[in-house]
């Protein structure tokens, strides 16, 4: 949020002077309103940066207050012309924001203010004219004070402003949010949509996006999406980066029953059912399975039993079975908290089946894991391999000569502890078992598999 906005000039006799400010007294104290709050910054300390040396003219500048509480964003401008005293007109429009606020969106605003008023000054001397008035003059020009006040209020309240400056000029500005650069999209990532992309896609969208969106379902990995859409992998990655940039998808790891997951500290919120997260999980992961031995859902009541008494008995029995099949919150919490680093998903399923609960019959395991990762309850424990031979090659810089098509050499490229099995599976088109079988063919004791 903009805490203050000001317009400063360099006067030959007085030096740097704040001509207009909003709110009043935000930069320098005003004598006609002593009841106002003290200035946000100490003007005596920062005035040399409001109108800096010539080397900083026509450049965006950021200055922090001595207490590091506020930042002043400015764009000092110098307009050389013989009509001015000392043949130069120097001014600066600046914003005051909190030091921990994101300054990137405000940079465009400061530049726009400086460029717009500089051009108006060059055309008809808007700034150099004496326009310190409380009302619009006969020429239709607004005073600077009222302009700055409207700019500040509109940007803080609406994120944009459209203000007529005079009969021929209008000040149009908009505060655009800043999105950080998206993370790299790898072939082994799984994009999960946050909205129904098929409902918002438009024929004017990029052709690659139109082709890949039907396959972005939270199950297919990036490499498979590229294959199904008949699009090259680099183009698919770029298109998904655009969706990631606008926060319409998120990236997860591929799901395997041989993968390991471990709980995060956020699992405590799941245990206490904070904000109804367990109920939300139940609606997302529970499977409504049919009653064993019962009729299909669309069967007529006549096919159930011959008389009304048997039909009523069967109905009550089905209702009891359906109630028993519903997963309780306690069972969901138990499922979520029994993940650990040394236990694969398959072993986790067998653990609960041995305890008398058929996980696969009542719960979509992939959705349960996906829900835990998205909500910050679980994290994926990745699998890596390290080879002594590979580390020796990296340490000495000497490379052992092998044939280019050697599968052993292909796997050794990933055996430095920096490439997960997901990457090997995707790039080499091999299963986890095939990778382990190839690694066993290396010299005894040469490879070590670890999880982290």
C-alpha positions in Angstrom: 0.0 0.0 0.0 1.2 3.5 -0.8 1.9 5.4 2.4 2.7 8.7 0.8 3.2 10.4 -2.5 5.1 13.6 -3.2 6.3 16.0 -5.9 9.7 17.7 -5.3 11.6 20.4 -7.3 15.1 21.8 -7.2 14.9 25.5 -6.7 18.1 27.6 -7.4 17.7 29.7 -4.3 16.2 27.1 -1.9 17.5 23.8 -3.1 15.4 20.7 -2.8 11.8 21.5 -1.9 8.7 19.4 -1.5 6.1 21.2 -3.5 3.2 18.9 -3.0 2.6 15.8 -0.8 -0.3 13.5 0.1 -1.2 13.0 2.8 -0.2 16.4 4.1 2.9 16.2 6.3 4.0 12.7 5.1 7.4 14.0 4.0 7.8 17.5 5.6 5.8 18.9 8.4 3.2 21.6 7.5 2.8 24.8 9.5 -0.9 25.1 8.7 -1.8 21.7 10.2 0.3 21.1 13.3 -2.2 18.4 14.6 -1.2 15.9 11.9 1.1 12.9 12.5 4.8 13.4 12.3 6.5 12.8 8.9 7.1 9.3 7.8 10.8 10.0 7.1 13.4 12.5 8.1 13.6 14.9 5.1 16.8 16.5 6.2 18.6 13.2 5.9 17.1 12.0 2.6 16.8 15.2 0.7 20.1 14.7 -1.1 18.5 11.5 -2.5 15.2 13.1 -3.5 17.1 15.3 -6.0 20.4 13.5 -6.4 23.5 14.1 -8.5 23.2 14.3 -12.3 24.5 10.8 -12.7 21.2 9.5 -11.2 18.9 11.6 -13.3 16.3 9.7 -15.5 16.9 6.5 -13.4 14.7 4.6 -11.0 16.0 5.0 -7.5 15.1 3.3 -4.1 16.1 4.8 -0.8 15.4 3.3 2.6 14.7 5.5 5.7 17.4 5.3 8.4 15.1 3.2 10.6 14.5 0.8 7.6 10.8 1.2 8.0 9.9 2.9 4.8 11.3 3.0 1.2 11.2 6.0 -1.1 10.8 5.2 -4.8 11.7 8.0 -7.1 12.6 8.8 -10.7 14.4 12.2 -10.8 14.1 14.0 -14.1 16.1 16.8 -15.7 14.8 18.8 -18.6 17.4 21.1 -20.2 16.0 24.2 -21.8 17.1 27.9 -22.1 13.8 29.2 -20.7 14.5 27.9 -17.2 16.7 29.5 -14.6 20.2 27.9 -15.0 18.9 26.4 -18.2 17.5 23.3 -16.4 14.3 22.1 -14.8 14.8 19.3 -12.2 11.9 17.5 -10.4 11.0 14.2 -9.0 7.8 12.3 -8.3 8.1 9.7 -5.5 6.2 7.1 -3.5 6.6 6.1 0.1 5.9 2.4 0.8 6.8 0.0 3.6 10.3 -1.4 3.3 9.1 -5.0 3.3 6.5 -4.4 0.5 7.1 -5.7 -3.0 8.5 -2.7 -4.9 8.4 -4.2 -8.4 4.8 -3.3 -9.1 5.4 0.3 -8.0 8.4 0.9 -10.2 6.1 1.2 -13.3 3.9 3.7 -11.5 6.9 5.9 -10.6 8.2 5.8 -14.1 4.8 6.6 -15.6 4.4 9.6 -13.3 7.8 11.0 -14.2 7.5 10.4 -18.0 4.0 11.7 -18.2 4.6 15.0 -16.4 8.0 15.4 -18.1 6.2 15.3 -21.5 3.5 17.7 -20.3 6.2 20.1 -19.1 8.0 20.0 -22.4 4.8 20.7 -24.3 3.3 23.6 -22.3 5.2 24.0 -19.1 2.6 22.3 -16.8 5.0 21.9 -13.8 6.9 25.1 -14.0 3.7 27.2 -14.1 2.3 28.4 -10.8 -0.7 26.1 -10.3 -0.9 25.9 -6.5 -4.6 26.5 -6.3 -7.4 24.8 -4.5 -9.7 24.6 -7.5 -9.4 24.0 -11.2 -8.4 27.1 -13.0 -9.8 28.6 -16.1 -7.5 26.5 -18.3 -9.0 23.3 -16.9 -5.7 22.3 -15.0 -5.9 20.6 -11.7 -3.5 21.5 -8.9 -0.7 19.1 -8.2 -1.9 18.5 -4.7 -5.3 17.2 -5.7 -3.8 15.1 -8.4 -1.5 13.3 -6.0 -4.3 12.8 -3.5 -6.5 11.2 -6.1 -3.7 9.0 -7.4 -2.9 7.7 -4.0 -6.5 7.0 -3.0 -7.4 5.3 -6.3 -4.4 3.1 -6.4 -4.8 2.0 -2.8 -8.5 1.3 -3.1 -8.9 0.2 -6.7 -5.4 -0.6 -8.0 -5.9 1.8 -10.9 -6.7 5.4 -11.7 -7.9 7.5 -14.7 -7.6 11.2 -13.9 -8.1 14.1 -16.3 -5.2 16.5 -15.8 -6.4 19.2 -18.1 -8.4 19.5 -21.3 -5.9 17.6 -23.3 -4.2 15.1 -21.0 -5.4 12.2 -18.8 -3.3 10.3 -16.3 -4.0 6.5 -16.7 -2.1 4.1 -14.4 -2.7 0.6 -13.1 -1.0 -1.4 -10.3 -0.2 -4.8 -11.8 0.6 -7.6 -9.4 4.0 -9.2 -9.7 4.3 -12.9 -10.3 7.7 -14.4 -9.7 9.3 -16.5 -12.4 7.9 -20.0 -12.5 9.9 -23.0 -11.3 11.4 -25.2 -14.1 9.0 -27.8 -15.4 10.7 -31.2 -15.7 9.5 -34.3 -17.6 8.9 -36.2 -14.4 6.6 -33.6 -12.8 2.8 -34.0 -12.7 0.8 -30.8 -13.2 -2.4 -30.6 -11.1 -5.0 -28.0 -12.3 -6.4 -25.7 -9.7 -9.5 -24.9 -11.8 -11.4 -26.4 -14.7 -9.1 -25.3 -17.5 -11.3 -26.8 -20.2 -14.1 -24.4 -19.2 -11.9 -21.3 -19.6 -9.9 -22.2 -22.6 -10.5 -19.9 -25.6 -9.9 -20.5 -29.3 -7.5 -17.6 -29.3 -5.2 -19.3 -26.8 -1.9 -20.7 -27.8 -2.2 -23.8 -30.0 0.1 -25.8 -27.7 -2.0 -24.9 -24.7 -5.2 -26.0 -26.4 -3.6 -29.4 -27.3 -2.2 -30.2 -23.8 -5.0 -28.9 -21.5 -7.2 -32.0 -22.1 -4.5 -34.2 -20.7 -3.6 -32.1 -17.6 -5.6 -34.2 -15.1 -3.4 -34.5 -12.1 -2.3 -38.0 -13.1 -0.3 -37.7 -16.3 3.3 -36.5 -16.0 4.7 -33.9 -18.3 6.4 -36.4 -20.6 3.2 -38.4 -21.0 1.2 -35.2 -21.7 3.6 -34.3 -24.5 3.3 -37.8 -26.0 -0.5 -37.9 -25.7 -0.9 -34.4 -27.2 1.6 -35.1 -29.9 3.7 -32.1 -28.9 7.4 -31.8 -28.4 8.6 -32.0 -24.7 10.2 -28.5 -24.7 7.1 -26.9 -26.0 5.0 -28.7 -23.5 7.3 -27.5 -20.7 7.0 -23.9 -21.9 3.2 -24.1 -22.1 3.0 -25.5 -18.6 5.3 -22.8 -17.3 2.8 -20.2 -18.5 0.0 -22.0 -16.6 2.3 -22.2 -13.6 3.1 -18.4 -13.9 -0.5 -17.5 -13.6 -1.0 -19.9 -10.6 -3.5 -22.1 -12.5 -1.6 -25.4 -11.9 0.8 -26.8 -9.4 3.6 -29.4 -9.8 3.8 -32.6 -7.9 6.0 -35.7 -8.2 4.9 -38.9 -10.0 3.0 -41.4 -7.8 4.3 -44.9 -7.5 3.3 -47.6 -5.0 7.0 -48.1 -4.4 7.5 -44.5 -3.3 8.0 -43.3 0.3 6.3 -40.4 1.9 6.8 -38.9 5.4 4.7 -36.5 7.5 5.4 -32.9 7.8 4.8 -30.8 11.0 1.5 -29.6 9.3 0.1 -33.1 10.0 -0.8 -31.8 13.5 -3.5 -29.6 11.9 -4.9 -32.7 10.3 -5.0 -34.5 13.6 -7.0 -31.8 15.3 -9.2 -31.4 12.2 -8.4 -27.7 12.0 -10.8 -25.8 9.6 -12.5 -29.1 8.8 -9.5 -30.4 6.8 -10.3 -34.1 7.6 -13.8 -33.7 6.3 -12.4 -32.1 3.2 -10.0 -35.0 2.8 -12.9 -37.5 3.2 -14.8 -35.9 0.4 -11.8 -36.0 -1.9 -10.4 -39.5 -1.2 -13.2 -41.8 -0.1 -14.6 -44.3 -2.6 -18.3 -45.1 -2.6 -18.0 -48.8 -3.3 -21.1 -51.0 -4.1 -22.5 -53.3 -1.4 -21.1 -56.9 -1.9 -23.9 -59.2 -3.1 -26.3 -56.4 -3.5 -28.1 -55.4 -6.7 -26.7 -52.8 -9.1 -27.7 -49.2 -8.3 -30.2 -49.0 -11.2 -32.0 -52.2 -10.4 -35.7 -52.0 -9.7 -37.2 -52.8 -6.3 -39.1 -55.8 -7.7 -35.8 -57.6 -8.5 -34.6 -57.3 -5.0 -37.1 -59.5 -3.2 -40.4 -61.1 -3.7 -42.3 -59.5 -0.9 -42.2 -56.2 1.0 -40.8 -57.7 4.2 -37.7 -59.2 2.6 -37.2 -55.9 0.7 -37.3 -53.8 3.8 -34.9 -56.2 5.5 -32.4 -56.1 2.6 -32.7 -52.3 2.6 -31.8 -52.0 6.2 -28.9 -54.5 5.8 -27.5 -52.4 2.9 -27.8 -49.2 4.9 -25.8 -50.9 7.8 -23.2 -52.1 5.4 -22.9 -48.7 3.7 -22.5 -47.0 7.1 -19.8 -49.5 8.0 -18.0 -48.8 4.7 -17.8 -45.1 5.3 -14.3 -44.1 6.5 -14.3 -42.4 9.8 -12.2 -39.3 10.6 -10.2 -41.4 13.1 -9.4 -43.9 10.3 -8.3 -41.1 7.9 -6.1 -39.6 10.6 -4.6 -43.0 11.2 -3.9 -43.5 7.5 -2.3 -40.1 7.2 0.0 -40.4 10.2 1.3 -43.9 9.5 3.4 -42.7 6.5 7.1 -42.8 7.3 10.4 -42.5 5.4 11.4 -46.1 5.5 8.0 -47.5 4.4 6.8 -47.6 0.8 3.1 -47.0 -0.1 2.8 -50.7 -0.9 4.1 -51.6 2.6 1.8 -49.0 4.1 -1.2 -50.6 2.4 -0.2 -54.1 3.6 0.2 -52.7 7.1 -3.4 -51.6 7.2 -4.7 -54.6 5.4 -3.1 -56.8 8.1 -4.8 -54.7 10.7 -8.2 -55.4 9.1 -8.8 -52.3 7.0 -9.0 -52.7 3.2 -7.4 -49.5 2.1 -7.8 -50.0 -1.6 -11.5 -50.7 -1.3 -12.4 -47.6 0.6 -9.8 -45.0 -0.2 -8.2 -43.7 -3.4 -4.6 -44.0 -2.3 -3.2 -41.7 -5.0 -5.7 -39.0 -4.1 -4.9 -39.4 -0.4 -1.2 -38.9 -1.0 -1.9 -36.1 -3.4 -4.1 -34.3 -0.8 -1.4 -34.7 1.8 1.3 -33.3 -0.4 -0.8 -30.3 -1.6 -1.9 -29.4 1.9 1.6 -29.7 3.3 0.9 -32.8 5.4 3.3 -35.1 3.6 6.5 -34.8 1.6 8.0 -37.2 -1.0 11.1 -39.0 0.1 13.1 -39.3 -3.1 15.4 -42.1 -4.0 19.0 -41.5 -5.2 22.0 -43.7 -6.2 25.7 -42.9 -5.7 28.5 -44.8 -7.4 32.1 -44.7 -6.1 33.2 -44.9 -9.7 31.2 -41.9 -10.6 32.4 -39.9 -7.7 36.0 -40.8 -8.5 35.5 -39.6 -12.0 34.1 -36.3 -10.8 36.9 -35.9 -8.3 39.8 -36.7 -10.6 38.3 -35.3 -13.8 39.2 -38.4 -15.7 36.6 -40.2 -17.7 36.6 -43.9 -18.3 36.2 -44.6 -22.0 33.1 -46.7 -22.9 31.0 -47.3 -25.9 28.4 -44.6 -26.5 25.5 -47.1 -26.3 26.6 -48.7 -23.0 23.6 -48.9 -20.6 26.1 -49.0 -17.7 27.5 -45.7 -18.8 24.0 -44.2 -19.2 23.1 -45.1 -15.6 26.5 -43.9 -14.2 25.6 -40.4 -15.4 22.8 -40.3 -12.8 24.9 -42.0 -10.0 26.3 -38.8 -8.5 23.5 -38.4 -5.8 21.9 -35.5 -7.5 19.5 -37.2 -9.8 16.4 -38.9 -8.4 14.9 -42.2 -9.6 12.0 -40.2 -11.1 14.4 -38.5 -13.5 16.0 -41.8 -14.4 12.6 -43.5 -15.0 11.4 -40.7 -17.2 14.5 -40.1 -19.3 15.7 -43.7 -19.6 12.1 -45.2 -19.9 12.9 -47.8 -17.3 11.0 -49.1 -14.3 12.3 -48.9 -10.8 13.0 -52.7 -10.8 14.9 -52.5 -14.1 17.1 -49.7 -12.8 17.9 -51.7 -9.6 18.7 -54.8 -11.8 21.1 -52.7 -13.9 22.7 -51.2 -10.8 23.4 -54.7 -9.4 25.4 -55.5 -12.5 28.0 -52.9 -11.4 31.0 -53.9 -9.4 30.1 -55.3 -5.9 29.9 -52.5 -3.4 30.2 -49.8 -6.0 26.6 -48.4 -5.7 24.7 -47.1 -2.7 21.0 -46.3 -2.8 19.7 -43.7 -0.3 16.5 -41.7 0.5 16.2 -38.1 1.3 
